[in-house]
Amino acid sequence: MHELSIAMSIIDIACEEAHRLAAQRVRAVHLKLGQLSGVVRRALESAYEMAVEQSEISGARLVIEEVPVAIYCRRCDGERPARSIQEMCCATCGEPSYEVVRGRDLEVVRMEIDP
């Protein structure tokens, strides 16, 4: 389960940033998670809950924003949502495309802290 190592990396990032900011407490860690990231959300949430309790930021919530897949459509000449992760076609016109613009995200984007 690689989600455990990802959860531990998220916690390490949050701990480092909390030390850098001299934060008293980390309330939440916000994460962008793309549909094509290869990470199973529920497994990550479970792994995070288990790992965070044994860390310096015990009690910090993990807030996940799911990022849908977006592709570049040549016919529409712009970024468009994909029909699905199995069908990489423009949801607007149906043109196939494998130029993924968004959806591979796995990024800590924000933290809620007590200074």
C-alpha positions in Angstrom: 0.0 0.0 0.0 1.9 3.0 -1.2 -0.7 5.3 0.3 1.0 4.9 3.7 4.3 6.2 2.4 2.5 9.1 0.7 0.6 9.9 3.9 3.9 9.9 5.8 5.4 12.2 3.2 2.5 14.6 3.6 3.0 14.6 7.4 6.7 15.2 7.0 6.0 18.2 4.7 3.5 19.6 7.2 5.9 19.1 10.1 8.7 20.8 8.3 6.5 23.8 7.3 5.1 24.0 10.9 8.6 24.2 12.3 9.6 26.8 9.7 6.6 29.0 10.7 7.0 28.2 14.4 3.4 27.1 14.5 1.9 26.0 17.8 -0.5 23.6 16.1 -1.4 22.3 12.7 -5.2 22.0 12.4 -5.5 20.8 8.8 -3.4 19.9 5.7 -5.1 20.6 2.4 -4.2 18.3 -0.6 -5.0 18.4 -4.3 -5.5 14.8 -5.5 -6.0 14.2 -9.2 -8.1 11.3 -10.6 -5.0 10.1 -12.5 -2.6 10.4 -9.6 -2.6 6.6 -8.9 -3.7 7.2 -5.3 -6.8 5.7 -3.8 -8.5 8.4 -1.8 -10.0 6.1 0.9 -6.7 4.3 1.3 -4.8 7.6 1.7 -7.3 8.9 4.2 -7.0 5.7 6.3 -3.2 5.7 6.1 -3.1 9.4 7.1 -5.4 8.9 10.1 -3.2 6.1 11.3 0.1 7.8 10.7 -0.8 11.3 11.9 -1.7 10.1 15.4 2.0 9.0 15.9 3.3 12.4 14.6 4.1 15.9 15.8 0.9 17.1 14.1 -1.4 14.6 15.8 -5.0 15.6 15.3 -4.5 17.5 12.1 -7.2 16.8 9.5 -6.5 15.9 5.9 -8.7 17.9 3.6 -8.7 16.5 0.0 -9.8 18.4 -3.1 -10.3 16.0 -5.9 -9.0 17.3 -9.3 -10.9 16.0 -12.3 -9.1 15.1 -15.5 -8.9 17.9 -18.1 -7.4 17.5 -21.5 -6.3 19.8 -24.3 -8.8 19.5 -27.2 -7.3 20.5 -30.5 -10.7 20.8 -32.1 -12.0 23.2 -29.4 -8.5 24.7 -29.1 -8.6 24.7 -25.3 -8.7 22.9 -22.0 -11.8 20.7 -21.6 -12.9 18.1 -19.2 -12.4 14.5 -20.3 -15.5 12.3 -20.6 -14.0 9.9 -18.0 -10.7 8.6 -17.0 -11.3 5.6 -19.2 -12.4 7.7 -22.2 -10.0 10.5 -22.9 -12.3 12.4 -25.2 -13.4 16.0 -25.0 -16.6 16.2 -23.1 -17.7 19.1 -25.3 -17.1 17.8 -28.9 -16.0 14.1 -28.5 -12.5 14.6 -30.0 -10.0 12.1 -28.6 -7.0 13.5 -26.8 -4.2 12.2 -24.7 -2.8 15.6 -23.8 -3.6 15.7 -20.1 -3.6 19.2 -18.6 -4.9 18.4 -15.1 -5.7 15.3 -13.1 -2.3 14.0 -12.2 -2.0 16.2 -9.1 -0.8 15.1 -5.7 0.2 18.3 -4.0 0.0 19.8 -0.5 -1.5 23.2 -1.2 -2.3 24.7 2.1 -2.2 24.3 5.9 -4.4 25.6 8.7 -2.2 26.5 11.7 -2.2 28.2 15.0 0.7 30.6 15.0 
